[in-house]
Amino acid sequence: MGTDDKMDHKLEEFGGKAKEKVGQATGDEELEAQGDRDQTKSNIKQAGDKIKDAFRK
């Protein structure tokens, strides 16, 4: 797994957290939910990265 992919997945997680916080602050439930989905998607990708790394060692 490339370092670039791992960084992209981590950035996606941080972007999701930011969306969630902005949604909470502004009362925008849709943006908050979108941020939560982004985080979940990123966490799944990161788990996949860890599995791939485990098989490469």
C-alpha positions in Angstrom: 0.0 0.0 0.0 1.5 3.3 -1.0 2.1 6.1 1.4 0.1 8.4 -0.8 -3.0 6.2 -0.5 -2.6 6.1 3.3 -2.3 9.9 3.4 -5.3 10.4 1.2 -7.4 8.1 3.5 -6.3 10.0 6.6 -7.0 13.4 4.9 -10.5 12.1 4.0 -11.0 11.2 7.6 -10.0 14.7 8.8 -12.2 16.3 6.1 -15.1 14.2 7.4 -14.5 15.4 10.9 -14.4 19.0 9.7 -17.7 18.6 7.9 -19.2 17.0 10.9 -18.1 19.8 13.2 -19.3 22.6 10.8 -22.6 20.8 10.4 -23.0 20.7 14.2 -22.0 24.3 14.6 -24.4 25.5 11.9 -27.2 23.1 12.6 -26.9 21.5 9.2 -27.8 17.9 9.8 -27.1 16.9 6.2 -23.6 18.2 6.3 -23.0 16.6 9.7 -24.3 13.2 8.3 -22.1 13.6 5.2 -19.0 14.2 7.5 -19.9 11.1 9.5 -20.2 9.0 6.3 -16.9 10.3 5.0 -15.2 9.3 8.3 -16.7 5.8 8.1 -15.7 5.3 4.5 -12.1 6.5 5.4 -11.9 4.2 8.4 -12.9 1.2 6.2 -10.2 2.1 3.7 -7.7 2.5 6.5 -8.6 -1.0 7.8 -8.1 -2.4 4.3 -4.7 -0.7 4.2 -3.7 -2.4 7.5 -4.9 -5.8 6.2 -2.9 -5.4 3.0 0.2 -4.4 5.0 -0.2 -7.4 7.3 -0.1 -9.8 4.3 2.9 -8.1 2.8 5.1 -8.7 5.9 
